[in-house]
Amino acid sequence: MMHEDSIQLLIEMDKKDIAFLVGLMEAYDEFAVVRTVDQSRGLVELICSPDYMQEVRYLLDSLKNEMPLRVLEKPGVKP
């Protein structure tokens, strides 16, 4: 069960970059937990506290310049 105060973002990326994203989130003081939804499609879910949402979005925007990455829409969450 997901804590109701957490925010979930669905990310589509190259499957070879998933491990890098996991390591990056761990290195940044656990900004978000990364959960692989479908490895073959490169779908991961980031689960983060609302307190870290600004930092997570900034990090994702920066990563878009380095690798193919797309934030997909989820109900109630703006990409």
N, CA, C and O atoms as CSV, one atom per row, in Angstrom:
chain,resi,resn,atom,element,x,y,z
A,1,MET,N,N,0.836,-1.181,0.000
A,1,MET,CA,C,0.000,0.000,0.000
A,1,MET,C,C,0.881,1.245,0.000
A,1,MET,O,O,1.845,1.333,0.761
A,2,MET,N,N,0.543,2.207,-0.859
A,2,MET,CA,C,1.299,3.433,-1.000
A,2,MET,C,C,0.823,4.454,0.027
A,2,MET,O,O,-0.379,4.610,0.244
A,3,HIS,N,N,1.757,5.140,0.651
A,3,HIS,CA,C,1.398,6.202,1.584
A,3,HIS,C,C,0.681,7.296,0.812
A,3,HIS,O,O,1.123,7.679,-0.271
A,4,GLU,N,N,-0.410,7.800,1.350
A,4,GLU,CA,C,-1.229,8.758,0.597
A,4,GLU,C,C,-0.534,10.093,0.367
A,4,GLU,O,O,-0.963,10.864,-0.491
A,5,ASP,N,N,0.524,10.382,1.110
A,5,ASP,CA,C,1.241,11.633,0.902
A,5,ASP,C,C,2.361,11.508,-0.121
A,5,ASP,O,O,3.022,12.500,-0.428
A,6,SER,N,N,2.587,10.324,-0.652
A,6,SER,CA,C,3.646,10.157,-1.639
A,6,SER,C,C,3.122,10.501,-3.029
A,6,SER,O,O,1.921,10.452,-3.296
A,7,ILE,N,N,4.057,10.849,-3.900
A,7,ILE,CA,C,3.732,11.187,-5.286
A,7,ILE,C,C,4.389,10.139,-6.171
A,7,ILE,O,O,5.552,9.788,-5.971
A,8,GLN,N,N,3.647,9.644,-7.145
A,8,GLN,CA,C,4.181,8.648,-8.063
A,8,GLN,C,C,4.259,9.244,-9.466
A,8,GLN,O,O,3.291,9.814,-9.969
A,9,LEU,N,N,5.416,9.105,-10.079
A,9,LEU,CA,C,5.617,9.541,-11.461
A,9,LEU,C,C,5.973,8.322,-12.299
A,9,LEU,O,O,6.845,7.541,-11.919
A,10,LEU,N,N,5.317,8.156,-13.416
A,10,LEU,CA,C,5.621,7.067,-14.339
A,10,LEU,C,C,6.592,7.601,-15.388
A,10,LEU,O,O,6.322,8.605,-16.046
A,11,ILE,N,N,7.710,6.921,-15.532
A,11,ILE,CA,C,8.780,7.364,-16.427
A,11,ILE,C,C,9.009,6.302,-17.494
A,11,ILE,O,O,9.066,5.109,-17.197
A,12,GLU,N,N,9.141,6.753,-18.743
A,12,GLU,CA,C,9.518,5.865,-19.843
A,12,GLU,C,C,10.935,6.235,-20.250
A,12,GLU,O,O,11.232,7.395,-20.534
A,13,MET,N,N,11.800,5.237,-20.274
A,13,MET,CA,C,13.199,5.491,-20.602
A,13,MET,C,C,13.804,4.255,-21.255
A,13,MET,O,O,13.180,3.194,-21.295
A,14,ASP,N,N,15.018,4.399,-21.763
A,14,ASP,CA,C,15.720,3.252,-22.330
A,14,ASP,C,C,16.016,2.277,-21.193
A,14,ASP,O,O,16.519,2.679,-20.144
A,15,LYS,N,N,15.711,1.020,-21.394
A,15,LYS,CA,C,15.863,0.040,-20.312
A,15,LYS,C,C,17.299,-0.072,-19.818
A,15,LYS,O,O,17.529,-0.456,-18.672
A,16,LYS,N,N,18.266,0.259,-20.668
A,16,LYS,CA,C,19.665,0.186,-20.241
A,16,LYS,C,C,20.015,1.284,-19.241
A,16,LYS,O,O,21.045,1.199,-18.572
A,17,ASP,N,N,19.178,2.309,-19.128
A,17,ASP,CA,C,19.445,3.425,-18.219
A,17,ASP,C,C,18.748,3.293,-16.860
A,17,ASP,O,O,18.922,4.152,-15.996
A,18,ILE,N,N,17.967,2.238,-16.662
A,18,ILE,CA,C,17.218,2.085,-15.410
A,18,ILE,C,C,18.163,1.990,-14.210
A,18,ILE,O,O,17.945,2.663,-13.202
A,19,ALA,N,N,19.195,1.173,-14.303
A,19,ALA,CA,C,20.129,1.016,-13.180
A,19,ALA,C,C,20.813,2.339,-12.853
A,19,ALA,O,O,21.056,2.640,-11.684
A,20,PHE,N,N,21.122,3.127,-13.873
A,20,PHE,CA,C,21.726,4.439,-13.647
A,20,PHE,C,C,20.776,5.338,-12.860
A,20,PHE,O,O,21.195,6.016,-11.922
A,21,LEU,N,N,19.500,5.345,-13.238
A,21,LEU,CA,C,18.510,6.163,-12.538
A,21,LEU,C,C,18.372,5.731,-11.076
A,21,LEU,O,O,18.276,6.575,-10.185
A,22,VAL,N,N,18.363,4.433,-10.832
A,22,VAL,CA,C,18.281,3.924,-9.456
A,22,VAL,C,C,19.475,4.430,-8.640
A,22,VAL,O,O,19.302,4.944,-7.535
A,23,GLY,N,N,20.667,4.284,-9.182
A,23,GLY,CA,C,21.872,4.748,-8.490
A,23,GLY,C,C,21.872,6.243,-8.257
A,23,GLY,O,O,22.314,6.716,-7.210
A,24,LEU,N,N,21.381,6.982,-9.225
A,24,LEU,CA,C,21.325,8.436,-9.098
A,24,LEU,C,C,20.378,8.856,-7.979
A,24,LEU,O,O,20.707,9.732,-7.178
A,25,MET,N,N,19.218,8.241,-7.925
A,25,MET,CA,C,18.260,8.583,-6.869
A,25,MET,C,C,18.800,8.203,-5.494
A,25,MET,O,O,18.562,8.911,-4.515
A,26,GLU,N,N,19.522,7.093,-5.417
A,26,GLU,CA,C,20.139,6.703,-4.148
A,26,GLU,C,C,21.224,7.699,-3.752
A,26,GLU,O,O,21.348,8.049,-2.578
A,27,ALA,N,N,22.006,8.154,-4.724
A,27,ALA,CA,C,23.087,9.098,-4.448
A,27,ALA,C,C,22.567,10.460,-3.995
A,27,ALA,O,O,23.226,11.153,-3.219
A,28,TYR,N,N,21.408,10.837,-4.472
A,28,TYR,CA,C,20.814,12.116,-4.084
A,28,TYR,C,C,19.940,11.950,-2.842
A,28,TYR,O,O,18.790,12.390,-2.826
A,29,ASP,N,N,20.478,11.326,-1.816
A,29,ASP,CA,C,19.795,11.194,-0.523
A,29,ASP,C,C,18.393,10.625,-0.634
A,29,ASP,O,O,17.473,11.071,0.052
A,30,GLU,N,N,18.238,9.633,-1.506
A,30,GLU,CA,C,16.932,8.961,-1.618
A,30,GLU,C,C,15.795,9.933,-1.943
A,30,GLU,O,O,14.730,9.874,-1.328
A,31,PHE,N,N,16.026,10.837,-2.921
A,31,PHE,CA,C,14.955,11.749,-3.358
A,31,PHE,C,C,13.703,10.966,-3.705
A,31,PHE,O,O,12.584,11.394,-3.420
A,32,ALA,N,N,13.909,9.809,-4.325
A,32,ALA,CA,C,12.767,8.996,-4.750
A,32,ALA,C,C,13.164,7.528,-4.750
A,32,ALA,O,O,14.332,7.181,-4.926
A,33,VAL,N,N,12.181,6.688,-4.553
A,33,VAL,CA,C,12.360,5.246,-4.695
A,33,VAL,C,C,11.988,4.911,-6.133
A,33,VAL,O,O,10.965,5.369,-6.641
A,34,VAL,N,N,12.815,4.117,-6.779
A,34,VAL,CA,C,12.555,3.724,-8.164
A,34,VAL,C,C,12.029,2.290,-8.164
A,34,VAL,O,O,12.651,1.386,-7.605
A,35,ARG,N,N,10.889,2.103,-8.792
A,35,ARG,CA,C,10.276,0.773,-8.912
A,35,ARG,C,C,10.124,0.465,-10.393
A,35,ARG,O,O,9.508,1.236,-11.129
A,36,THR,N,N,10.682,-0.656,-10.833
A,36,THR,CA,C,10.549,-1.052,-12.234
A,36,THR,C,C,9.154,-1.622,-12.455
A,36,THR,O,O,8.748,-2.582,-11.801
A,37,VAL,N,N,8.430,-1.014,-13.387
A,37,VAL,CA,C,7.073,-1.450,-13.719
A,37,VAL,C,C,7.125,-2.493,-14.829
A,37,VAL,O,O,6.491,-3.543,-14.727
A,38,ASP,N,N,7.886,-2.203,-15.896
A,38,ASP,CA,C,8.027,-3.119,-17.032
A,38,ASP,C,C,9.411,-2.899,-17.634
A,38,ASP,O,O,9.612,-1.973,-18.419
A,39,GLN,N,N,10.354,-3.744,-17.266
A,39,GLN,CA,C,11.731,-3.567,-17.711
A,39,GLN,C,C,11.860,-3.621,-19.229
A,39,GLN,O,O,12.628,-2.852,-19.808
A,40,SER,N,N,11.129,-4.507,-19.876
A,40,SER,CA,C,11.252,-4.649,-21.329
A,40,SER,C,C,10.810,-3.389,-22.067
A,40,SER,O,O,11.295,-3.109,-23.163
A,41,ARG,N,N,9.893,-2.631,-21.473
A,41,ARG,CA,C,9.423,-1.379,-22.084
A,41,ARG,C,C,10.129,-0.152,-21.509
A,41,ARG,O,O,9.899,0.964,-21.975
A,42,GLY,N,N,10.979,-0.343,-20.510
A,42,GLY,CA,C,11.673,0.783,-19.897
A,42,GLY,C,C,10.753,1.656,-19.062
A,42,GLY,O,O,10.945,2.870,-18.997
A,43,LEU,N,N,9.755,1.058,-18.424
A,43,LEU,CA,C,8.820,1.811,-17.586
A,43,LEU,C,C,9.200,1.665,-16.121
A,43,LEU,O,O,9.307,0.555,-15.598
A,44,VAL,N,N,9.400,2.798,-15.473
A,44,VAL,CA,C,9.687,2.810,-14.046
A,44,VAL,C,C,8.766,3.806,-13.363
A,44,VAL,O,O,8.240,4.727,-13.987
A,45,GLU,N,N,8.587,3.601,-12.081
A,45,GLU,CA,C,7.785,4.521,-11.290
A,45,GLU,C,C,8.691,5.132,-10.231
A,45,GLU,O,O,9.411,4.422,-9.529
A,46,LEU,N,N,8.648,6.446,-10.125
A,46,LEU,CA,C,9.355,7.130,-9.054
A,46,LEU,C,C,8.344,7.441,-7.968
A,46,LEU,O,O,7.274,7.984,-8.244
A,47,ILE,N,N,8.676,7.104,-6.752
A,47,ILE,CA,C,7.805,7.364,-5.613
A,47,ILE,C,C,8.566,8.322,-4.706
A,47,ILE,O,O,9.640,7.994,-4.201
A,48,CYS,N,N,8.001,9.506,-4.505
A,48,CYS,CA,C,8.722,10.500,-3.715
A,48,CYS,C,C,7.791,11.273,-2.793
A,48,CYS,O,O,6.572,11.291,-2.964
A,49,SER,N,N,8.401,11.894,-1.832
A,49,SER,CA,C,7.684,12.761,-0.909
A,49,SER,C,C,7.388,14.080,-1.619
A,49,SER,O,O,8.192,14.527,-2.437
A,50,PRO,N,N,6.258,14.707,-1.326
A,50,PRO,CA,C,5.982,16.029,-1.903
A,50,PRO,C,C,7.086,17.036,-1.566
A,50,PRO,O,O,7.301,17.993,-2.310
A,51,ASP,N,N,7.780,16.823,-0.454
A,51,ASP,CA,C,8.865,17.722,-0.054
A,51,ASP,C,C,10.022,17.706,-1.046
A,51,ASP,O,O,10.755,18.690,-1.149
A,52,TYR,N,N,10.198,16.610,-1.774
A,52,TYR,CA,C,11.293,16.480,-2.735
A,52,TYR,C,C,10.848,16.624,-4.187
A,52,TYR,O,O,11.662,16.466,-5.096
A,53,MET,N,N,9.592,16.915,-4.416
A,53,MET,CA,C,9.071,16.936,-5.784
A,53,MET,C,C,9.797,17.942,-6.675
A,53,MET,O,O,10.100,17.630,-7.827
A,54,GLN,N,N,10.078,19.124,-6.173
A,54,GLN,CA,C,10.765,20.137,-6.980
A,54,GLN,C,C,12.155,19.636,-7.396
A,54,GLN,O,O,12.551,19.802,-8.550
A,55,GLU,N,N,12.886,19.033,-6.474
A,55,GLU,CA,C,14.219,18.521,-6.778
A,55,GLU,C,C,14.159,17.361,-7.772
A,55,GLU,O,O,14.986,17.270,-8.679
A,56,VAL,N,N,13.180,16.480,-7.597
A,56,VAL,CA,C,13.033,15.340,-8.507
A,56,VAL,C,C,12.726,15.831,-9.918
A,56,VAL,O,O,13.315,15.342,-10.881
A,57,ARG,N,N,11.822,16.781,-10.052
A,57,ARG,CA,C,11.492,17.316,-11.390
A,57,ARG,C,C,12.698,18.012,-12.021
A,57,ARG,O,O,12.937,17.869,-13.220
A,58,TYR,N,N,13.456,18.760,-11.227
A,58,TYR,CA,C,14.656,19.420,-11.739
A,58,TYR,C,C,15.665,18.376,-12.228
A,58,TYR,O,O,16.254,18.526,-13.299
A,59,LEU,N,N,15.853,17.331,-11.444
A,59,LEU,CA,C,16.778,16.272,-11.827
A,59,LEU,C,C,16.324,15.573,-13.109
A,59,LEU,O,O,17.141,15.304,-13.990
A,60,LEU,N,N,15.024,15.277,-13.218
A,60,LEU,CA,C,14.497,14.639,-14.430
A,60,LEU,C,C,14.660,15.547,-15.643
A,60,LEU,O,O,15.022,15.077,-16.722
A,61,ASP,N,N,14.397,16.841,-15.478
A,61,ASP,CA,C,14.579,17.783,-16.591
A,61,ASP,C,C,16.035,17.810,-17.039
A,61,ASP,O,O,16.314,17.874,-18.236
A,62,SER,N,N,16.964,17.763,-16.090
A,62,SER,CA,C,18.387,17.742,-16.432
A,62,SER,C,C,18.762,16.447,-17.148
A,62,SER,O,O,19.548,16.462,-18.095
A,63,LEU,N,N,18.201,15.332,-16.695
A,63,LEU,CA,C,18.497,14.038,-17.320
A,63,LEU,C,C,17.995,13.961,-18.757
A,63,LEU,O,O,18.572,13.249,-19.579
A,64,LYS,N,N,16.926,14.687,-19.063
A,64,LYS,CA,C,16.384,14.676,-20.430
A,64,LYS,C,C,17.410,15.169,-21.441
A,64,LYS,O,O,17.323,14.838,-22.624
A,65,ASN,N,N,18.387,15.963,-20.986
A,65,ASN,CA,C,19.447,16.442,-21.866
A,65,ASN,C,C,20.525,15.384,-22.082
A,65,ASN,O,O,21.337,15.501,-23.000
A,66,GLU,N,N,20.533,14.358,-21.243
A,66,GLU,CA,C,21.567,13.333,-21.292
A,66,GLU,C,C,21.095,11.997,-21.863
A,66,GLU,O,O,21.895,11.226,-22.393
A,67,MET,N,N,19.787,11.726,-21.752
A,67,MET,CA,C,19.268,10.421,-22.177
A,67,MET,C,C,17.806,10.561,-22.570
A,67,MET,O,O,17.132,11.492,-22.130
A,68,PRO,N,N,17.306,9.643,-23.397
A,68,PRO,CA,C,15.878,9.672,-23.717
A,68,PRO,C,C,15.066,9.306,-22.472
A,68,PRO,O,O,15.250,8.241,-21.883
A,69,LEU,N,N,14.174,10.202,-22.092
A,69,LEU,CA,C,13.390,10.017,-20.877
A,69,LEU,C,C,12.111,10.816,-21.016
A,69,LEU,O,O,12.131,11.959,-21.475
A,70,ARG,N,N,11.004,10.220,-20.622
A,70,ARG,CA,C,9.714,10.905,-20.750
A,70,ARG,C,C,8.871,10.619,-19.516
A,70,ARG,O,O,8.725,9.470,-19.102
A,71,VAL,N,N,8.315,11.683,-18.933
A,71,VAL,CA,C,7.396,11.532,-17.813
A,71,VAL,C,C,6.002,11.353,-18.398
A,71,VAL,O,O,5.515,12.206,-19.139
A,72,LEU,N,N,5.369,10.240,-18.060
A,72,LEU,CA,C,4.032,9.938,-18.566
A,72,LEU,C,C,2.987,10.423,-17.574
A,72,LEU,O,O,3.265,10.558,-16.382
A,73,GLU,N,N,1.799,10.680,-18.066
A,73,GLU,CA,C,0.726,11.151,-17.195
A,73,GLU,C,C,0.179,10.018,-16.343
A,73,GLU,O,O,0.037,8.883,-16.798
A,74,LYS,N,N,-0.120,10.351,-15.107
A,74,LYS,CA,C,-0.829,9.442,-14.205
A,74,LYS,C,C,-2.021,10.220,-13.671
A,74,LYS,O,O,-1.940,11.441,-13.541
A,75,PRO,N,N,-3.097,9.568,-13.364
A,75,PRO,CA,C,-4.266,10.283,-12.843
A,75,PRO,C,C,-3.917,11.120,-11.617
A,75,PRO,O,O,-3.352,10.613,-10.648
A,76,GLY,N,N,-4.256,12.398,-11.669
A,76,GLY,CA,C,-4.029,13.287,-10.537
A,76,GLY,C,C,-2.627,13.848,-10.426
A,76,GLY,O,O,-2.338,14.589,-9.487
A,77,VAL,N,N,-1.735,13.512,-11.373
A,77,VAL,CA,C,-0.363,14.005,-11.333
A,77,VAL,C,C,-0.040,14.631,-12.675
A,77,VAL,O,O,-0.202,13.999,-13.719
A,78,LYS,N,N,0.418,15.879,-12.648
A,78,LYS,CA,C,0.808,16.546,-13.891
A,78,LYS,C,C,2.248,16.189,-14.214
A,78,LYS,O,O,3.104,16.241,-13.331
A,79,PRO,N,N,2.540,15.823,-15.477
A,79,PRO,CA,C,3.914,15.463,-15.842
A,79,PRO,C,C,4.832,16.669,-15.854
A,79,PRO,O,O,6.022,16.537,-16.141
